[in-house]
Amino acid sequence: MELFGFASPLQIVISNEIDDLCTQFLKGQIETTFKTLVLPRPFRNSVVPQESFYVLADFLYQLSCVGRGSLGNEVSKVLLVKNTDRLERASPKLQIYEVFLNSGFQYLILLAKKWSQKAYRRTNTIQSPHHDHPGNLVIKNELVNRIYLFFKKWMPALSRIFSIIRLLFFINKHHCRTLSQLFLGLHYISIDTSEKSFTKNKFFLLLLYNFVRLTISILKNTKRGKHLLVQETDNDSWSIEPATLENPETFSFIPDSSRKCALCMEWMHKPTVTECGHIYCWHCIYNWAKTKPECPLCRSFASPSKLILLR
């Protein structure tokens, strides 16, 4: 430990960001390949949520880094060790444990999200004006709806709060990136031999950056904050509160039978019209048109530059 000390928070953050970029790139490749192979016909639709592609991409990327350093670790010059006193590098066995723990945590979060969505839809289906239900059932359904809507609305802000806790507790105090690394006793050390020192000012800037992002996330969910942000972003207000057709009052001219995307089979997010008049999610049809410049339903020409976003 005389030569190599703990990795600085800046090194760990840079390593994490680079690895996340690699995962995002791999996710895009997996998603494109999946749509190309599994969706060759118009009505053969995918029911795989977008988060599943990210979990799979993250699992494959981490698995490919077992026994060697990830790209983020190489660039930021950090090394994952088991016992920092003896400079014992994390064994491939421990790295595999970490990969499966990370993927398990992500999969549980994905299952919880899907369960909450199903529970929300089930309670809305049960609530019918033509049937009488016990008072306890109505209260339970109302509670489920409120909890689901709360997390759906404030999830970006809660994610920012977790990022701040992660920066303070995991990265700054225990010199690790994830809960699985903390559980397995893994830490990062710096192998950068240059005499660059990580000052408290740099850590303060990292913390300030996360607080700014948290403030923006909170403002997006308040009426006054939305008004301020819309003024700043001018005509780009759709990025503050993306339109979704789950609310029947949004774009009421679209019939109920056409309010779900024909590609992802979920409520349309940022409804986008092709030249032929069919409507899809922006993300779904844009990625489709990049690989296949045609409408998935009628096979008319659909260029990504000709897509029209409804506002």
N, C-alpha and C positions, 0 to 999 in steps of 0.2 A: 504493500500500500504506500511505500515511500515514493514510488515512481508514478503510480496511477491512482488518482482519487476518484471519488464519486462523480458521475456524469452530472453536468449542470442542467438545470431545467430547460434552458434554451436548446441544448443538444438533444434532449429527450423529445421536446416538442417538435423540433425539425425532423427527427427520425420518424416520429409518429405521422407527421403530415406527408412525408414522402411515401411512406408505406401505404397511407390512405389513398394517395393519388394512384399508386400502382394497383391497389384493389379496385378503385373506381374504373380504371382502364380495363382491367380483367373482367369486371362486371359487364361493361359495355360489349366486350367481345363475346362473352357467354350469352348475353341477352340477344345479340344479333344472330349468333349461330342457332340459338334455340328457335327464334322466330322464323329463320330461314328453313330449318329442317322440319319443324313441327307444324308450321302454318303455311303449307303450300297452297291451300285452297281457301276461298273466302270465308266459309262458315266454320272452319275448324279453329275454334278460338281457344286461347290460353286462359287458364284460371290461376296461373302461378303469379302471386303478388311480386311486386318489384323488390321488396325486402329479401325475398328468398334468393334472388340472384346475387345480392350483396353478401349474404351469409355464405353462399357457396363460393363466391370469388375470394372472400376473406379466408375461408378454410383452405382453399387450394393454394393461395399465395403463402400463407403461413406454413403449410405443409412443404412447399417447395424450398422454404428457407431453413428447414430442419437440418442441423449439421453444419450450417454455414450462416453467416450474418445476412440479414435482410439488406435491401438496397438503402433503406433509411439509416440503418446502423453503420453501413460502410461510409455513407456521405457525411454523417454527423460524427463519425469516429467514436462510437461507443461500443461496448462489449457487454453482453449479458452473462453474468456470473452467478454462481450458486453461493459461494462463500467468499465474500470480499476480503477477508483476512488472509486467505491462502490463494487468492486469485484463481479459483477453480472455475473454469468455463462451464456454462450450463451444458449438460450432456444431451445428446439427441433424445434420450428417453424422457428427460424432463421437458424438453421442447415439445415433444409429441403430447405429453400431458397438458402442457399449456395450450396447444392448438385445440385439443378436444374440449378443454374447459371453456375457452373463449367461445368456440362454436356452440357449446351447450348453453351458455348464458344467452347468446344471441338468439338461439332457437327458442328458448323459453320466453324471451321477450316477444318474439314473433308469434308464438302460440297465444300468449296473453292478449296481444293486440287483436288477433283473429277471433279469439273467444269473446272479447268485449264487443267487437263489431257484430258478431252473430247474436249476442245477448241483446244488443241495442235493436237490431232488426226484429228479433223475436218478440220483444216487448211492444214494439210498434205494431206488429201484426196482431198480437193478442188484443190490443186496445181497439175494440170495434164498437161503434155506437149501437149495433144491433144486438149486443150481448151484455148481460149484467155480470160483473165480476165482483168477488169479495173485496172488501176494503183493504185487507192486508195485501192482496195481490196487486191492487192499484198502487198502493204506497211503495211496494217493492219495485214495480216497474218504473215508477217515477224516480226512485232512488238510483236505479241502474242507468236510466237515461241521463240524469244529472251528472253522475260520476263519469260516464262515457263522454259527454259533451265537454265537461271540465277538462279532462285529460286531452281531448282532441284540440281544444282551444289553446291550452297552455303548455302543450308538450314542447314546442320550441323553446319557451322560456325555461321550463324544467330541465331541458337538455343543456342549456347554457349554465344553469346553476350547478348541474353535475360536472360540467367542464371546469368550473371554478374550484369545486371541491376536489376534483381530480388533480388540478394543478397544485393546490395547496397541500393535499394529503398524500396522494400517490407519488407525484413527480418531484415535488420539492422536499418532502420529508423522507419518503422511503425509496426514492430514486427508481421507481418502476412505472409502468404505463397502465397496467390493467389489474383488476382484482385477482385474476388467476396468477399473475406474477407475484403479487403480494402473498397469496395463499401458499405458493410453492417456495417462497423465500428467495426469489430471483431479484437481482438488482443490476443496474447499469453502472459501469465504470467508464471513465474517459480514457481513451488511448491516444489522445491528441497530445503530442509532445511539445507543441508550441506553448508559449508562455501567455496565452490568452486567458484572462480571468473573467469569470462571470460575476459582475457586480450586482448589487441590490437594485440599482436603477434599471437594469435589463429585466430583472424579475418583476419589478413594479410595472414596467411597460407591458409585459405579458399579462399580468393581472388586470391592468387597466383595459387592455384590448378585449379581454373576456367580459369585463363589466360593461363596456360599451355595447358589445353584441347582446348581452342580457337586457340592457336598457331598450335597445331597438326591438327585441322580441316582445318585451312587455308593452311598449308603445303600440305595436301592431294589434294588440288585443284590447286597447282602450279607445273609446270614441274620440277623445281629444288627440290621442297619439296618432290615430289613423289620419285625422284631419291635417296634422302637422306634417306627417310623412308624405301624404298625397300632394301637399303643396310643394314639397321639396322634389318629389319625383315626377311632377307635372303629369304627362299622359301615361306614365308607366305605372299607374296605380294598380293594375292587375297583379303586379308582383307582390303587393302588400297583402292583398286578400284574394287569392286565386279563386276564380269562380268554380263551383262544383254543382252538378245537377241533382245532387241528393236533396237539395231544398227545392220543392215544387214551385216556389215563387221566383226562382232564378230562371230566366229565359222561359217564361211560361208558355211561349208559343211552340216549344218542343213537346210533342206528345209523350206520355208516360212510357209507352212502349219503345221509345227511341232515346231514352235518357241514360242508358248504359252503353258504354263503349263496346263496340263489336270486337275489339282486340283483347282487352283485359277483362271484359265482362263485369266491370265495376262502374260505379257512378262516374260520369265523365268529369274529369278534372281539367280546367282550362279548355272548354269546348272549342274545337277547331274544325273549320269547314274546308273540304276539298273543292276543287273546281267543279266536280260533278254534283255537289250538294250534300254529300254524306258527312256526318259529324262524328268525330272521335276525340279522345284525349289528345292534348298537344304532344305530350311525351310519346305516346303510342304511335300516332300517325307520322310524327317527324322522324322517329327512328326507323319506322317502316319505309317511309319514302326515301330515306337515304340509301337503303339497300335495294328497295324495289319501288321505283317511281311510278306506282300505279295504285289506284284505289283498291283496298282489299275486298270490297263488296262487288263493285261493277267492273273492275279492271280498267277503268278509264285512267288516262295519264294524270299523275299527281306529283308535281315537282315540289320539293321542300320549300322553294322560294315562292310558290303560289298558294301556300296554305294561309288561311284567314282565321285569326284568333278572335273569337267572340268576346266582347267586353260589355 
